[in-house]
Amino acid sequence: MGRLTLVLGLVMAIGPLAIDMYLPALPTLAAEFAVPPARVQHTLSAYLFGMAIGQLVFGPLTDRFGRKTPLIGGLALFGVASAGCALATGMQSLILLRFAQALGGSSGMVVIRAVIRDRFDALQSAQVLSLMMLVMGVAPILAPLLGGWILVHGAWHWIFWLLTIYTVLCVAAVLRYLEESHPPHLRSASIGRAIAGLRRSWSENMSVAFIAGRGGVLRDLLFALRYEADADGADHITIAVPRGHPAADDLSACGYDFVNADDKAGVYGLKL
């Protein structure tokens, strides 16, 4: 578990590093390419946009082709795009390469969570996810410091060269230590079916999100979430909802089962 968690954490850190490590170089980029500061900020916008699009792409890909192959492909794209950013000669090319970088980097955000669900039980999943959140919290703090240190001792190009080297190390770790966790018999038969399953999941999650937000009760419900498994091994999310709560009737109307009810409180079981 420890070695796998370390590999997952290394891959998870790619996103924050790519976003935050080059931020100290924004004024330098504006001066070198002779563009307004607002134009340089498009490199960040392009990355965030690519990250959003990439997650939509890699979700169905991991359901169809497994976890490991899409992750390696995404990391390879991220590494090549990072090297391209280091060699960029114009702002337009840098923006496009940042978009490509984000497309590849988003593979880690999708695959890491899928692997955690595949490989760990409910209690272990909570522990590993908490470690991943720690990585996501610490990396944005350290990344600008590292980027600033590189600028003091070198050029902005080395920020992207360092990302390239880091990605190569991540690919090597994935190839060596990460085993495929989504066997062929559990995969979607086609990309179309994977997308259809994704749409069903969106529909269910959006309905729950709307209900949870109704009447300003989202915060209360989020803190009442629990992740557990039935006796048959089926994963569920449960939400503890007091009787008379504004969301209780809405959850029941959407078909979610109300279990362990008593006079004071109950639990809705939301199947994943």
N, C-alpha and C positions, 0 to 999 in steps of 0.2 A: 504493500500500500504506500509506503514512504517514497519509494523510487518513482512510482507512477504519479503520485501527488506532486513530486518535484518537477517532473516533465510537464505535467498539466500547468503548473504555476509558471514555468518558463515560457510556455506558449501563450498563456493568458497575459503575460506582461508585455507582449508585443504591441498591443493596442495602445495602452497608455504611453509607452516609450515613443511610438511613432507620432503621437499627438503632441506630447509635451516636451520632448527632448530638443526639438528644433525651435521652440518658441523664442529663446533668447537670440536666435539668429535672424528674426524677422527684420529688424532695422538694417542688419548687414545685407540681407537679400535685397531690400528696397534700394540700398545705395549701389550695390553691385550691378543690378539689372536696370537701374535708373527708372524705377516705377514708383508710383505713389504707395504709401503704406497700405491703403485700402486694397490695392491690387495684390499685394503680397498676402494679405489675409484671405484671399481666395484660395490659397493653397490649403488652408485649414478647412474652409467650407467644402472644398472638393473632397477632402479626406472624410469628413463627416457624412457627406452625401454618398460617397462610395461605400462607406461602412454600412449605411442603412440598406443600400441596394444589395451589397454582398451577402448580408444575412438572409435576405429573401431568396437568393440564388443557392447558397450552400445548404439551406435547410432541406429542400427536396433532394439535392445531390447526395447528402449523407443518408437519407432514407433509401435511396435507390442503389448507391454504390458502396455503402458502408462508411465507416468513420475515418479510417486511416488514409485511404487514397485521396479523398477530397481535401483532407488536412494537408497532406504533403504537397498536393497541387497548389493549394492556396498559399502555403508558405513559400513555395518556389516562385510564384508570381510576386509575392511581397518582396522577396530577396532581389529578384531581377529589377523590379520597379525602384527599390531603394538604391541599387547601383546606378540606375538611370537618373534618379534625382541627384546623386553625387556628381554625375557628368553633365547635368542639364546646362544648356547655354542660353536659355531664354525663359522668361516667366511663363509663357504659354505652355511650353513643354513641361516645366516643373509642375504646373497645375494638373496637367493630364496624367503625369506620372504619379502624382500624389493620389489621384483618383484610382489609378490601377493598383497602387500600393494598398489602399484601403480595401479594395475588392479582395485582394489576397489575404490581408490581415484579418478580415472578418471571418474567415474560415475557423480561426481559433476560437472566437467567441461562440460560434455555433457548435463546433465539434466537442469542445471541452465539456460543455454542459451535457451533451448527449452521452459522452463517454462516462461521465459521473453517474448518470442515470443507469447506464448499461452495466457498470461494473460494481456499484456499491449498493448496499441495502439502505433503508431509510435513515438509520442513525448515522452510518458512515457518510452518506450523501450530505447530510447537514454539516458534518465536520469538515468534509473536503470543500464544500461550497463556502463555508466560513473562511477557510484558508484562501480560496480564490478571491473572495472579497477583500481579504487583507492585502493580497497582491495588488488588486485594483485600487486600493487606497494608498498604499505606500509608493507604488511606481510613479504616479503623477507628482509626488513630492520630490522624489530623488531625480527624476528625469530632467527637469529644468536645471538642476544643479550640475548634473553631468554635462548637459549641453553647454552651459556657461563655461565650465572648466575647459571643454574642448575648444571653445571660441578663444579663450585666453591663450591657450597653448598651440592653437592651430587655426584651420579655416573651417567654414561651415560645411564644406564637403565631407569632412571627416565624421560629422554627425550621421550622415546617411551611409557612409562606409561602415561605421560601427554597427548600424542597424543591419546592414548586409551580413557582416560577420556573425552577429548575434543570431540572425535567421538561419545561417548555415549550421550553427551549433544546435539550434532547435530542430532542424530537419534531421540531423544526425541522431539526436536523442530520440526523436519520434520513431525513426527507422529501427533503432536498436532496442528501445524499451517499451514502446507502445504497441500492444497487440490489438488486432481487430476485435472490437466488442459487439459488432452488429453482423451476425452470421447471415449467409445468403438466404436461408429459408425464412428469415424475418424481414427481409427487405421488400420494398415496394416493387411491384412487377414492372413499373414504368415510371418515368418522370411525371407523366400526367396523373397517375394515381397518387404519387407522393404530393403533388400540388393540391389534389382534391382533398387529401387528408389534412393538409396544412390549412386549407380554407375552412374545413369543419372545425378544426381546433381554434382558428381565429374567431369563428362565429360564437363558439361556446365561451371563449375567454372574454370576448367583448361584451357578451350578455352579462357575465358575472361582474366585469369591471363597471358596467353601467349601473347594475343593481347595487354594488358596493358603494358607488359614489352617490347614490340617491339619498337626498336628505343630509348630505355632509357626513356620512358615516364611514367613509372609506378608511380613514385612519384606524378607527376602532376595529374594523373587520380584518385589516391587514395584520394587526398585532394578535389576532385570534387565529391566524392560519396555523395549521399543523399538517405535516407530511407524514403519512403512515401507509402501511400495507395491510390488506386483509389476510385472512388465514390462507386463501388460495394464492397469495403472492401478488395480487393486483394492486397497483399503486393508486392512492387516492390523496386528494387534498381535502381536509376538512376545515370548516369554518364554524367556530363556536358562536352561536347567535342566540341571545336571550329571547324568550317568548315576548311578543309584542314589539320587537325591534322593527323599524320601518322596512328593513330589507327582508324580513322573514317571509312575508307573504309573496314577495316577488320571486324569491328563490324557489319556493314551493310551486309557484305558477309556471316556472321554467322547467319543472320536472326533476329537480334535485331532491334526493331523499332526505327526510328529516329523521335522524336516528338518535337513540339514547335520550329521548325526550323525558322531561319531568316537569314539575310545576314551575320551575324557575328558569331553566335553560335547556338548550338542545344543540345538536350538532348537525350541520348539513354536510353530506358527503359528496364531493365533487370529483368525479372520476377523470383521471388524466387521459 
